[in-house]
Amino acid sequence: MNRTVRQLAALVGGEVLGDGDVTIESARTLSDAGPGDLTFVDGERNLHVWHACVAAAAVVPQGVPLNGRPIIRVADPKVAFGTIVQALKLARSSSSTGRIDPTAHLHPSAIIGPDATIGPFAVVGEGTVIGARCHLHAGAVVGHFCTLGDDVILHPHSVLYDDCRLGDRVTIHANAVIGADGYGYKVQQGKNLKVPQLGCVEIGDDVEIGACTTIDRGTFGPTRIGEGTKIDNQVMIAHNCQIGKHNLIVSQVGIAGSTTTGDNVIIAGQCGVGDHLTIGDRVVIGALAGVFRDVPADSRVLGNPARPIKETLRIVASIQKLPGLVRDMQRVKRKVDLAEGDGE
C-alpha cells in the first residue's frame, strides 16, 4: 500500500518541506533508491549522493535544504527511516493477517489469539496460548504449555520447547532454539549421567533473539532473559542464566550456566563468560574477552583473561615491545660474556 510523504512524516514526527502529497512506493538506501522511492541521508557527508540520486524524497537531518524534491526533516534519519521501512513492510503483509495455513498443526487445546497468523507446517502444542497478532512463520514449532504474549514473531524453523514463556513483542529469528536441555551431567562410576533439566525459559517484553541462537532451560527453575535485551545470531546462553534488562549480546558469545548479568550490559562478539559469575550493571565486555571472575558494575574489561581495559591496553603495548627487549638482552648478554672471557 503506497503512502504519501506527509503520511510517512507523521509516522516519525518529522517536518515536511516541499510537496507532501508525493506518493511513495517503497523505501530504499541511497545506493538502491529509484523513482517512487523514499531514501535517507545519514549526515552531511552523504548530501552529494542524495543530490545525484533519483529517489522521490528523502528523510534528512535538521537543516538540510530543499533541492527540488520533498524532504522529511528529523533528528535521527536512520532511526526514522527504519520505522518507515517497517511500516511499509507491515502494510504489504497485512493481507495475510489472521490467516492460519491449512497445513499448520494446532493442538485442539491450544488457544490462538485474535489476528494471529500461523504459517505453513507450523506446530502449536497442547495447552499453549498464542497472544493477539502473533506471527508464526513457516515451520516454526511451539511446544506444549507455552505462553506467547501479543505481537510475538517466530521466524521460520525457530523452536520453542515445552513450557517457554514469552512476553509481548518478542522476535525470535530463524533456527533459534529456546528451551533445549541444559548441559548438566554428573560422573558416577566413571559414567556421565544426565541431570534432568526440568525448568523453563522466561523471556521478557521487547526481546529480540538472533538466528541460530540457543537458550537452555533451567535445571529446576527458569533461565530468564530480561525485557528489552537484544541477542545477536549464534549466541549460546546456558541453563539457569539470569540475563538483565536491555542487554546487548553480540554474535558468537557463549555464557556458561548460572551466570547473572545486570541491566544495560554490553557483551561484544566472541566473548566467553564463565559459569556462576555476576556481571554488574552497565558493564562493557570487549570483543574476544574471556571472563572468569565477577565484573563490578560500570566496568569496562577486555582481553583473556578479562581485565580493566586500560590495564589490558598497557599489557598489549608492553607485548609489542618484547622483540626489541629481547634484542637488547641479547646484546647485553654478549657483552657480559665477552667481559667474563677477558677476565680469564
C-alpha positions in Angstrom: 0.0 0.0 0.0 1.5 3.3 -1.1 1.7 6.3 1.3 2.4 10.0 0.8 5.4 11.8 2.1 3.1 13.7 4.5 1.7 10.4 6.0 5.2 9.0 6.5 6.4 12.2 8.1 3.5 12.0 10.6 4.6 8.4 11.4 8.0 9.6 12.6 7.1 13.1 13.8 9.1 14.8 11.0 8.8 18.2 9.3 7.8 18.1 5.7 9.4 20.6 3.2 8.2 20.5 -0.3 5.2 18.6 -1.8 3.9 16.3 0.9 1.4 14.7 -1.4 4.1 12.8 -3.4 3.3 9.1 -3.3 6.0 6.7 -2.0 6.0 3.1 -3.3 9.0 1.8 -1.3 11.9 2.8 0.9 15.5 2.0 -0.1 19.0 3.2 0.7 20.7 6.0 -1.3 22.6 3.5 -3.5 19.5 1.5 -4.4 16.7 4.1 -4.5 14.8 4.7 -7.7 11.9 6.9 -8.8 9.0 6.5 -6.4 11.3 5.5 -3.5 12.0 7.2 -0.2 15.6 7.2 0.9 17.5 8.7 3.8 20.6 10.9 4.3 22.7 10.0 7.3 24.8 13.1 7.8 26.1 15.8 5.6 28.8 13.6 4.1 26.1 11.9 2.0 24.3 15.0 0.7 26.1 14.8 -2.6 24.8 11.3 -3.1 21.2 12.5 -2.4 21.6 15.3 -4.9 22.8 12.8 -7.6 20.2 10.0 -7.0 16.7 9.8 -8.5 14.7 9.0 -5.3 11.4 10.7 -5.0 12.0 12.0 -1.4 14.3 11.7 1.5 14.5 11.6 5.3 17.2 14.1 6.2 18.8 15.7 9.3 17.8 19.0 10.6 19.0 22.0 8.5 19.3 20.2 5.1 17.9 22.5 2.4 15.4 21.6 -0.3 16.8 20.5 -3.7 13.5 20.4 -5.6 12.2 17.2 -4.1 10.3 16.8 -0.8 12.2 16.0 2.3 11.3 14.9 5.9 13.5 16.6 8.5 14.1 14.6 11.7 16.6 14.5 14.5 17.8 10.9 13.6 17.3 10.0 10.0 18.4 6.4 10.3 16.0 5.6 13.1 13.1 7.4 11.4 13.9 5.6 8.1 13.9 2.2 9.9 10.4 3.0 11.3 9.2 3.9 7.9 10.6 0.7 6.3 8.9 -1.4 8.9 5.6 0.3 8.4 5.7 -0.2 4.7 6.5 -3.9 5.1 3.7 -4.3 7.6 1.3 -2.7 5.1 2.4 -5.1 2.4 1.8 -8.1 4.6 -1.4 -7.0 6.1 -3.4 -9.2 3.7 -2.2 -12.3 5.5 -3.0 -11.1 9.0 -5.2 -13.6 10.9 -4.7 -16.4 8.4 -4.0 -19.9 9.6 -2.5 -22.1 6.9 -4.3 -25.4 6.4 -1.0 -27.3 6.7 -0.3 -25.9 10.2 -0.9 -28.3 13.1 -2.6 -26.8 16.1 -3.4 -29.0 19.1 -7.2 -28.8 19.9 -6.4 -27.4 23.4 -4.2 -24.6 22.1 -5.6 -21.1 22.4 -4.9 -18.8 19.4 -5.4 -15.0 20.0 -7.2 -12.7 17.6 -5.5 -11.8 14.3 -2.7 -14.3 14.8 -1.0 -15.7 11.7 0.2 -19.3 11.5 2.3 -20.2 8.5 2.7 -23.4 6.6 3.7 -26.5 8.6 3.9 -24.6 11.8 3.2 -26.6 15.0 1.5 -25.4 18.2 1.4 -27.9 21.1 -1.0 -28.9 23.8 -2.2 -26.2 26.2 -0.2 -23.5 24.5 -1.5 -19.9 24.5 -0.7 -17.7 21.5 -1.4 -14.0 22.0 -3.0 -11.5 19.7 -1.4 -10.6 16.4 1.4 -13.1 16.8 3.0 -14.4 13.6 4.4 -17.9 13.4 6.3 -18.3 10.1 6.6 -21.5 8.1 7.9 -24.4 10.1 8.0 -22.7 13.5 7.4 -25.1 16.4 5.9 -24.2 19.7 5.9 -27.0 22.3 3.4 -27.9 25.0 2.1 -25.4 27.6 4.0 -22.4 26.2 2.7 -18.9 26.6 3.3 -16.2 24.0 2.3 -12.6 24.6 0.9 -10.3 22.0 2.7 -9.3 18.7 5.3 -12.1 19.0 7.1 -13.1 15.8 8.6 -16.5 15.3 10.6 -16.7 12.1 10.9 -19.9 10.0 12.1 -23.1 11.8 12.5 -21.4 15.2 11.7 -23.8 18.0 10.3 -23.3 21.5 10.5 -26.4 23.7 7.8 -27.1 26.3 6.9 -24.5 29.0 8.6 -21.5 27.4 7.0 -18.2 28.4 7.4 -15.1 26.1 6.3 -11.6 26.8 4.9 -9.1 24.3 6.6 -8.0 21.1 9.3 -10.7 21.3 11.0 -11.6 18.0 12.9 -14.9 17.5 14.8 -15.4 14.3 15.2 -18.4 12.1 16.5 -21.7 13.5 16.9 -20.3 17.1 16.2 -22.9 19.8 14.7 -21.8 23.1 14.3 -24.2 26.0 16.6 -27.1 25.0 18.1 -29.1 27.8 21.0 -27.6 29.7 24.3 -29.3 29.6 24.2 -31.0 33.0 25.9 -34.3 33.9 27.3 -36.0 37.0 30.0 -38.6 36.9 29.1 -41.8 38.7 31.2 -44.9 38.5 33.1 -43.4 35.5 29.9 -42.7 33.5 28.4 -39.3 32.6 24.8 -39.4 33.9 22.4 -36.8 32.7 20.9 -34.4 35.3 17.2 -33.9 34.4 16.6 -30.4 33.1 13.1 -29.7 34.5 13.0 -25.8 34.4 11.9 -23.5 31.7 12.8 -20.3 29.8 11.2 -16.9 30.5 11.7 -14.1 28.0 10.6 -10.5 28.8 8.9 -7.9 26.6 10.6 -6.4 23.6 13.4 -9.0 23.4 14.9 -9.9 20.1 16.8 -13.2 19.6 19.0 -13.8 16.5 19.2 -16.7 14.1 20.7 -19.9 15.3 20.9 -18.7 18.9 20.3 -21.2 21.7 19.0 -20.6 25.2 18.8 -23.6 27.5 16.1 -24.2 30.0 16.9 -24.1 33.7 17.7 -27.2 35.7 14.7 -26.7 38.1 13.8 -23.1 37.8 13.8 -20.7 34.8 16.5 -19.3 32.6 15.5 -15.6 32.2 16.1 -13.0 29.6 15.2 -9.5 30.7 13.0 -7.1 28.9 14.4 -5.1 26.0 17.5 -7.3 25.7 18.8 -7.8 22.1 20.7 -11.0 21.4 22.6 -11.4 18.1 22.9 -14.5 15.9 24.8 -17.7 17.1 24.8 -16.9 20.8 24.7 -19.6 23.4 23.1 -18.9 26.8 23.3 -21.9 29.2 20.9 -23.2 31.8 19.9 -21.1 34.9 21.4 -17.8 33.5 19.6 -14.7 34.5 20.2 -12.0 31.8 19.2 -8.5 32.8 17.2 -5.8 31.1 18.3 -4.0 27.9 21.5 -6.1 27.5 23.2 -6.2 24.1 24.8 -9.6 23.4 26.7 -9.8 20.1 27.3 -12.8 17.8 29.1 -15.9 18.9 29.1 -15.0 22.6 28.9 -18.0 25.0 27.6 -17.6 28.5 28.1 -20.6 30.8 25.5 -21.8 33.3 24.1 -19.9 36.3 25.7 -16.6 35.4 23.8 -13.4 36.1 24.1 -10.1 34.2 22.8 -6.7 35.4 20.9 -4.2 33.3 22.4 -2.4 30.2 25.3 -4.8 29.9 27.1 -5.0 26.5 29.0 -8.2 25.6 30.9 -7.9 22.3 31.5 -10.6 19.7 33.0 -14.0 20.5 33.3 -13.4 24.3 33.3 -16.3 26.6 31.8 -15.8 30.1 32.4 -18.5 32.7 29.8 -20.1 34.9 28.3 -18.9 38.3 29.5 -15.3 37.7 27.9 -12.0 38.3 28.3 -9.2 35.7 27.2 -5.9 37.2 25.0 -3.2 35.7 26.3 -1.2 32.7 29.4 -3.4 32.2 31.0 -3.4 28.8 33.0 -6.5 27.8 35.2 -6.1 24.7 35.4 -8.5 21.8 37.1 -11.9 22.3 37.3 -11.4 26.0 37.5 -14.4 28.4 35.6 -13.6 31.6 36.5 -16.0 34.6 35.5 -13.8 37.6 32.8 -11.4 38.6 32.9 -8.0 37.0 31.7 -5.0 39.1 29.1 -2.5 37.8 30.3 0.2 35.4 33.5 -1.7 34.5 34.9 -1.9 31.0 37.0 -5.0 30.5 39.0 -6.6 27.7 41.4 -9.4 27.0 41.8 -13.1 28.0 41.6 -13.2 31.0 39.5 -10.1 31.0 41.0 -7.2 32.9 40.1 -3.5 33.1 40.5 -2.1 29.6 43.4 0.3 30.5 45.4 -2.4 32.1 44.9 -4.7 29.1 46.0 -2.0 26.7 49.1 -1.4 28.7 49.8 -5.2 28.6 49.3 -5.2 24.8 51.6 -2.2 24.4 54.3 -4.0 26.5 54.0 -7.1 24.5 54.6 -5.1 21.3 57.9 -4.0 22.8 59.1 -7.6 23.6 61.1 -8.1 20.3 63.1 -5.0 21.0 63.7 -6.0 24.6 64.9 -9.5 23.5 67.4 -7.9 21.1 68.6 -5.6 23.9 69.0 -8.5 26.3 71.0 -10.5 23.7 73.3 -7.6 23.2 73.8 -7.2 27.0 74.4 -11.0 27.3 77.1 -10.9 24.5 78.9 -8.0 26.2 78.7 -9.8 29.6 80.1 -13.0 28.1 82.9 -11.0 26.4 83.8 -9.3 29.7 83.9 -12.6 31.6 86.1 -14.0 28.8 88.6 -11.1 29.1 88.8 -11.7 32.9 90.0 -15.3 32.3 
